[in-house]
């Protein structure tokens, strides 16, 4: 499990001692105890907000830290968000196989070329795996699947890891940062070549990339700051509906030139896309962040995003 961020809800297990909180059960024979709450400081000691009371725990006393979702999340809610995210990035062709949504997009991005379990009881038996492998093989692609936590029982899928842990961070759209910057942010209905090269590098296959990022089962918008031929900050937004009827704003492809960071450009792009999402009826919003990306993970949490669940990619 990855290191938690300030603002995450965690469980800290620790050895009892003079410098630690007393055992909440009041057990005089206990050697260890735990605290569940919001991490407020990640130095030494750790500071956890337990129902409004700050608890300090020296690092040397900590035996384990477990990261929790910001609020209690049911499996059906994980599946619903994943369905909305898959609809926002469906590849250029797709198919349903045994409860899995299979996506292909010419090999451009893992997200557009992987299968995700969007139906309850998605099969993991030999027939389902063979069918998925056949579908991807016919397109010259490896069989890669996205495994959201808890949706597939442990040990039911074996394969080669294709990513580390990815975190799905969410928040309500109400109260999200509104556009206040004077930096002009342009919105377009389709990506340009310079936008795509800013997103994926100068060697990107523009035709394939354009088809993949423009594919969405709902409205899509492309934001940029800077010259048309040389954007310095970009972002992509979609509005798609989950299986429970929630309309989700998906924020992806957020990027700012290294030479222009710390100027508020990413915030301006995100805020403009939040406004766009509200105009299109979105109720909640999500971002997907690699768990080891401490800069992005910290920034999104300062904007009110919290952990919903995690997933990872595996090639089978």
Secondary structure, DSSP 4 states (H G I P E B T S, - for coil): -PPPPTT-EEEEEEE--TTSPPPTT--TT-SEEEEEEEEEE-SSSEEEEETTEEEEE-GGGEEEEEEE-SS---HHHHHHHHHHHHHHS--SEEEEETTEEEEESTT--SGGG-EEE-STT---SHHHHHHHHHHHHTTT---EEEEETTTS-TTS---EE-S--EEEEEEESTTSPP----S--EEESS--HHHHHHHH-TT--HHHHHHHHH--SS-EEEEEEEETTEEEEEEEEEEEE-TTS-EEEEEEEEEE-GGGTTSSHHHHHHHHHHHHHHHTT--EEEEEEETT-HHHHHHHHHTT-EEEEEEEEEE-
